[in-house]
Amino acid sequence: MNEEQTQESRRADPDRKSRIIDACLDVIAERGVAGTSHRVVAAAAHVPLGSMTYHFRGMADLLHQAFDRYAQQCIDRFDERMAAVPAGDKAAACEAIARHVEGDLVSTQRDLVINLEFYTIAARDPAYRDIAERWMAASRAQLERFFDKPTAALLDAMVEGLTLHRALGTHAEAHDPQVVRDGIRRVAGL
């Protein structure tokens, strides 16, 4: 392929980088971070292997962009849910938080694995903590529309904990909608 054909191919496929990032998330969900490589992601995205080094500085860059996209999708879902709550309505905010726990987070096996793989890599490698900080700050900002800072921080931590317990635990309490709602209201002081 000559230079002109290569440039034309890139112009004909402007979404290639985005497809690679989506494919990376799919590979992480299927194989974990340890099983994710340029070759596997390129095959999953149906792109030439050279596209990986054209669009990304290395595997860490690809992983960072993939986890950043996943975090932004989660932020957007929470923002959308909380935007529907009338200003100042703490009871409605508690209900929205409960619905978020029940349906928005780790609602699929794919989301569960990506979420846990993200926690693991962020715990091991400080280079990913910017994503975690941005995600937590966005969640707290939504919660602070209804609650003071300490309560928002506790509710955010509760959401994270409930998410993990619901995904990995067999405790009926974490799956009982009334128990979840009572706990959220208790932390919120309602």
Secondary structure, 3 states (H helix, E strand, C coil): CCHHHHHHHHHHCCCHHHHHHHHHHHHHHHHCHHHCCHHHHHHHHCCCCHHHHHHCCCHHHHHHHHHHHHHHHHHHHHHHHHHCCCCCCHHHHHHHHHHHHHHHCCCCHHHHHHHHHHHHHHHHCHHHHHHHHHHHHHHHHHHCCCCCHHHHHHHHHHHHHHHHHHHHCCCHHHHCHHHHHHHHHHHHCC
